[in-house]
Amino acid sequence: MADTAEASGAADAVLVKMTQDGRNVEVISGQVCLAGVGEADHRVPLPEHRNPQMIAHVLPGGPRMWPAGCH
């Protein structure tokens, strides 16, 4: 994991995992980032998501990762 603060003055990146295609999933300044690009800054409970059916299709078992009370 690279220390992005030294190189760019930005906050430290915390590596969460690496995708199958080699991209980093990181938390940078409170945002979940994919390959250094911010993707999310908060969690949305699955029942409140705009497209829960697609998530359930793409990620079976995902609903137990995002319970309604998880904010």
N, C-alpha and C positions, 0 to 999 in steps of 0.2 A: 504494500500500500504506500503510495506516495504521499508526502506531506505537502499538501497544496498551499499551506500558509507561507512556507518559505519561498516558493516559486512565484506566487502571484499576490500575496498579501491577503488571500481569502481565508476563510475558516478551514480548519482541518476536516478532511474527508474521513468518514468511518466506513470501511468496507464491510458490507453486509454479506454479499456473495458475488460470485461470478456467474454470468449466464452461460448456457451451453455454447453460445457463439462467441464467448470471450469478452463480453462487455461487463463492466463493473456496475453493480447495484450498490450505491453508497448513500449515506446520510451526510449532507453538506448544509450547514447553517439551518438545521431543522427541516430540510426538504429531502424527500427520497428522490434520488437522481439515478438515471440510467445513462451510462457513458458520459457523465458529467453534466447532463441536461436535467433540470428540475422537472419532475413528473407529478409530485404531490406534496402538499404542505400540511395536509390533515387527513385523518381517516374518515371514511364514510361507512356506516353500518350497511351491510348488504341489503336489507329490506328498504333502505332509503336511497340506494344507488339508482341512477337513471336507467340502467340496463342490467338488472340482476340476473335475468335469464341467460344473457351472454356469458357472464362471469361463471355461472353454474355450469354452463356447457363447456367452456374452455378450461375451467379449473374445478373439476368435480371434488366435492369435499370442502371447497372454499368457504361455504357459509359458516362452518364452525370456526373459521379463522377470524371472522368479522361478526361477532354476536351483536345483537341490537343494542346492548348496553355498553358497548365498547366505544368510548369517545376520547 
